[in-house]
Amino acid sequence: MKAIALMSGGLDSMLAARIVKDLGIDVIGLCCVMPFSLRDKAEGPQEGSRMDRFARQTGIPLHRADITEDFLEMLVKPKFGYGSHLNPCIDCKILMFKKAHQLMQELGASFLISGEVVGQRPFSQQRRTLQQIDAEAGTTGLVLRPLSAQLLEETVAEKQGWVARQRLYSFSGRSRQPQTDLAVMLGIIEFQQPAGGCLLTDPRFTDRLSDLMKRERLNADNVALLKVGRHYRVGAEGRLIVGRHEKDNQEIGRLAHAGDLIFEPPSAIPGPTALGRGIVSDEDIKLCCRVMARYCDRGAAPEIEIVWRAAGSSERSGRVAKPLSDDELARMRI
């Protein structure tokens, strides 16, 4: 008997998978990769993510499915709308369950496992909403939610006797203590806190994303840039991303593509790297140079030369620029 467990990297999904595995079911983990998740990140060249370590410790094989393109298409106009920011939680769950159902059929599994707790989240974890998600995903009766199963209708796994209902739980509400106590009992000692798992609930990030969706194409490349540096609107369509530290500078270089401009201080002057996207006029370039001048170590000099080049080219141009004031920068800041 096989089951597919949706794995987010949070404690609830780990508990759900472990509970069912301990009942003698062959559990296969599925991590849906998308650009807004903060959880499934490698933490070192040898260690991988917490989810990888959990999978190794429990013997649960872990599949990863990149759903970025499908997610971005859905994000433009989610059927069930957004939460408090740009988080389409219901549509996101539907998309993941559809992917899990597909894997279930491919691998000959018999049901799905998910870590939702009834009432834990006001937007996406109410009884009626869970039923709605299952119906939209075509998984009605197939999704076992071990942490709250005794509060929900019996699933196929319970009706068929594959899983004993009395071995499942009746957790509800927003308290995390029952899950923490269960984790201790099961020996799960390494897990992430429940908050901060998705960038789409971060108001600062979603301000940038909303601006992008109004003006530019929503694709994985543009979304990746939103996670890097300070962002400034230049003209009607242009954007300047200024690195905050060396890691940002490296990412800016990696994410640049044809049509972008790279701005830097002269080699002898400490300062950031910046990427200009949609920069089309001389006035745009002049403004980008003035932004850059604000962040370069120019000492007592009132002006500084900023150099720029087209991404992929070694041919450079330069312009002496006077830095913008903090008020001017604030008006441009995204």
N, C-alpha and C positions, 0 to 999 in steps of 0.2 A: 504494500500500500504506500503510495507516494502522495505528498502534498507540497504545494508551492507556497512559501511564506514571503510576503512582501516585507523587505528589510529596509528601514529608513536610516538605521544607525542609532536611533534613540532606544531608550530602555524598553518601552512597551513592545516594540516589534521583536526585540531580542527575547523578552519573556515569552511572548506568544509562540515563537518558534521553538524555544526550549521546552515549554510545557507539552507541546504536541510530540516533539521528538522523544521525550521521556515516556510517552504512552506507547512507544514502539512503532511510530510512523516514520517512514523514510522522508525526511524534510529536506527540501531544496530551497535555498534562499534566492530571492530576486531583488536586486537593487536597481531601481530606475534612475538613471543618470540624467540630470538636467542642470542647466547653468545657474540656477538660483539656490541650490542646496549647499548648506555649509557643513554637512555632516560627513559625507563620504569622501574624506580627504586623506591622502597618504600623509603619515606623520614622520616618515623617515624611509630611507631607501630599503631597509630590511624589514621594518615593522609593518608597513602598510597602514591601513586605517583600523580603528577599534573594531569595525565590523569584520574586517579580514581576520583579526585575531580571534574574535568570537567564533567565527566560522571554523577556524582551525581547531580551537579548543573543544568545540562541540561536535566536530565531524560533519557539519552542515556545508555541503558544496554551495558556493556563491556564484550566481550568474549576474552579470551587469548588462542592462539594456539601455542604450542611449536613446532617450525620447525627446531630445532637444527640439528637433524640427517640428514634431507634432505638438509639443508644448507651446512653442512660440506661435504657431498658427492658432492654437486655441486661445492663447493669452490676449490676442487682439480683441476678441469678442466672446468671452465665455458664456455659455448658455445659462448658467446659474449665477452669473455675476461675480463681483469681488467681495472680499471681506472688508476690513477696516482700511486697507490700503489697496495694493494691486494684487492681492492674493486670491486666486480663483480656486479655493480649497476643494469645493465639491467637484468641479470639472477636473481638477488635478487627480483626485481620487479615482474618478471614473476612468481617466486615461490610464492610470497605473493598473487598475483592475482589468481593463481590457488587455493590456500587455501581459499581465499574469495569467489571464485565462488562455491567451494564445500559447504561452509557454506550457501551461498545464496540459493542453491538448497535444503539443509537440512531444512532451516527455512522458505522456501516458499517466499523468497524475490524476487523482480523483477529486481533490478539493483544494481550496485556497485558505490561507491563514493570514489574518491581519490583526494588528495590535490595538485597534481602537478601544477606548473605554467610554461607555455611555455617559454623556453629559460632561465629559472632560473639556470639550471645546464647544462654545455656544453656536458656532457656525456650521460645523461639519460633523459633529459626533452626537447628534440627537437620534433617537430611535427612528423617527420618520425619515430623517436625512440618510441614515445608513441604508434603509430599505430603498430609498430613491436612488442612491448610488448603485446598489446592486442591480436594480431594475434597468437603469441606463447602461450599465456595463455588460448586461446579459449574464450576470453571475448570481441571480437570485437562488438562494438555498445552497450555494457552493462556498460561501465565505464564512469560515469559522472564526469567531472572535473570542479566543479562549479567556481573556480577562473579564469579559462581561457576558459570556455565553448563557449563564443561568438567568439573565434578565431579558434575553432575546429569544425569538422563535427558534425551534430546533432546526438545525441544518441537515443536509444530506448525510454528512459524516456522523452525526449523532443518531439519526433515524436508522441508518444502516448498521449501527453498532460498531463502526470503525473507531469511534472515540466515545468514552464513557462520560456522559454529561456531568455526573457527580464529581469527576476529577477536574472539572473546569471551575471558573470563578464568577463572582457577581460584583466585581468592582464597578463603582459609578462615581460621578462627580469629579471635582477638580483637585482633590487631595492626592498627593503623590506618595503618601506614606504606605498604603497597601502594596504598591509596586516596589517601593524600596525594601520593605520587609520581605517580600517574596524573592527579590533579587538576592538578598543576604541568605535566605534559606536555600536557594538554588546554587549559591556560590558564584554569582555574577557580581564581580566587584569593580569592574571597569566599565563605565557607561557615561554618556553625555547627559548634561542637564536638559530638561525639556524645552527651555526657551532658546530662541536664536537659531533654529534649524533652517530657516528659509529667509532669504534676502527680501522676498516680496512682502514681508511684514515690517521691514525697516523703512521708516518714513524718509530718511535721507536718501537711501538708494532708490526708493520708488519715485521720489521727486525727479531724479535723473532719468529714470526709466520712462516716466510719463512725458518728459520733455523729448526724449528720443522718439517715442511712439508718435508724437505729433509732427515731427520734422524729418525723421530719417527712416530708413528701412530697418525693420526689426529682424535681425538675424543673429546668429551665434557670435559672429565677429564683433558686431557693435555692442552686444551685451557684455562680452568679455572686457571690453574697454571701460564699461561703466564701473567695474570693480577696482580700477586703477587710478591713483592720483587725484588731483584737484581738477574740476571740470569748469570750463568757461565757454559761454556762448559767444561766437564771433560772427557778426553779421546775421543774416536771416537763416542760413543753413550751416554755417561753419561751427566747429567745436575744437577747443584746444584742451588737451589733457596734459597737465604738468606733474611730473613725478615728485613724490614727497620724500623718497629715500632711494637707496641704490636698487632695492628690489623692484620698485616701481619703474625706475629707469630701464632696467633690463626687460621688464614686461612690455614697456612701450616699444622698445626695439623689436621684440618678438612679434608683437601684434600689428606692427605697421605693414601696410601693403601698398600696391601701386596706387598712385593718386594722393597719398598722404605726404605731408611734409614733416621732417624732423628738425626741431630747433634745439640748439645747444649753445652754451657760452664758449668763448675761446678756450682752448685746452688748458691754459695756465690759470683760469678763473674757476673756483668752485661754484657749482650750480646744477640745476636739474636738467634732465632731458624732457622735451615736450613733443607731443604728436599733434599735428594739425590735420583735421579731417574736414573736407568740404571748404578748404581755404582757397578762394578762387581769384582774389583781386590783390593789388598792391596794398590797398588800404587794410585788407584783412591781415596781410603779412606784417605790416607796420604795427597793427594792434597786438598781434601775437608776440612780436619782439618786445613791446612795452610790458606785456604781462611777464614775459621771461625775465626782463631786467629787474622786475620787482623781487624775484627770488634768487638772483645771483649775488655772490659776495663781491660787490663792487667797491668796498671800502668807502672812502669819502668822495669818490667820483660821482658827479651828478648823472652821468650817462655811462653806458657800456655797450660794446659791440656784441650783437647776437648773430650767430651764423645759422644758416639753415640749408637743407638739401632735400631733394626728392627721395623718398624711401627707395632703397636699392641702388642709389647713385652715390658716387663719391665726390661729385662736383658740388662745390659749396658757394653760397653767396653770403654777404654780410650786410648788416645795417646797424648803425649807432642808434641806440634807443634810450629814451628817458623813461624811467619806471612809472607805471600808473600809480595813483594814490589808492589807499585802502578802500575809500568810498567808491572809486571807479571799479575796482576789482569786485567789490561786493555786488554791484549792479549787474556784473557779467556772470557771476558765480551761478552754477547750476546746482 
